[in-house]
Amino acid sequence: AAGARAALARARDAGAAVLAGGGDALDAVEAAVRVLENDPHFNAGRGAAFTRDGANELDAAIMDGATRAAGSVAGLTRIRNPVTLARRVMTDSPHVLLSGAGAEAFAATQGAETVDPAWFAIPERRRQLDELLARGGGAFDVDMKYGTVGAVARDVHGHLAAATSTGGVTGKRWGRIGDSPLIGAGTFADDRACAVSCTGSGEQFIRVGVAHEIAARIRLAGEDAATAADAALAEVRALGGTGGVIVVTPAGEALWRFTTPGMYRARATSAGLREVALYGEGEGGGEA
């Protein structure tokens, strides 16, 4: 846990440094997520979960709240920082979501940093797959510890951004893709409402459209962010899923909500708040 805490602090500070320097929210969320992708304590980038076939397949997304431009990638096996490629999809392609070999072909045109697939693999994740296979049974680990990483930010211009990156779930197969790279499910940003990044049981998060649901509740129903987040997570729970969200609003309210025993999280505000937490009751509020 100490290693995870340290990485969370580094990611938080990387994003906060961008914002403190007057940088934009997109740069901040990308910087924060890159730190976590490179750290083996999280299920994203290095340290990603293993598929049933013993590979690592990576998904990521990023979204700009000012324009609702978005980019995402799925099924990557060689790209060191999926979130950065997702941003290139947003800025340098006419598309939103690219997958697999096509996404990696696009990456080659962008000079994206590639690594040997073995770079992503760590023994602890392999052990989790071996345990799953030894138990037999379902298609993937229903008792999964999520570990998806994400960041949301509000910059000095009042603009929002969100980014999410994941290795999916242990034992996934058939090219399974969860909510993380799906705009409106695991990742969403809209300056009129909020920016959201999700972690949890992806199938249920997709079915609820959690990230967009929270934004819609704020924008159309006039709910505060905490009420909207709780309502969306209750929908997920009603469908048999659990997880958590981080949310930031145009007013600078930064909060989290989760229905799991814990969610590794951190935040920084312009008022000087610096926080890292791992477990708790799912509460979290505060002004940015």
Disulfide bonds with the S-S distance in Angstrom:
none
